[in-house]
Amino acid sequence: MTACKRSRSPPAAAHHSPHGSPADQQQHIQRAVSPEEPDRVQQQLDALGSCHVGYAHLQLPVKNISLVGARPFSKGGKSLRTIRDFLLRLYHIGELKESADKILDVIDTQVPADNTLILMGHNGPAGLGSERYNICGVDWVKEAGDHGDPDLEIVLQQLQQAGRHVALVVFGHMHHTLKGSGLRQMVHVDGITGAVYLNAAT
């Protein structure tokens, strides 16, 4: 896909989700044993090309605004246990801090220091509330909880401490209609930084 690179076309950005891909993820891991098997995950990433922004930077047409992708294939929550082997093989990432460091490294090495940042993830960050209706709240168990990504929360904290301007954090995964009844809060505005958190899931 070359649309991401053509200045006359609107920029396109994609972020890979884990939905529908557990078998593909397991097959990707098994290629270490059976390399003759086609790698469906890598085929998808190759098809997306530079439009895939997971752990990557996309410079927008407005020169002082940059889009950076968070951890792809995120399932949300505090643990990488069910996806660690997959992330290790694909990105050499096995811990949440390693993931946060990788996102920060992309920002530090590829984004001009005075650029405004847009962060894009499949799931949103932790730290935005633990009620079932919160933007990344758990609505499928009675106890509720925060299902945001801790690594993305670390990134945002580090950026704030460094004085970097994050205007927008956009993601999905946590759907609008809650299990049982009710609707999820889909927009959150940080009262201190002014950053807008937008959950685009339907």
Order of alpha helices (4+ residues) and beta strands (2+ residues): alpha-alpha-beta-beta-alpha-alpha-beta-alpha-beta-beta-beta
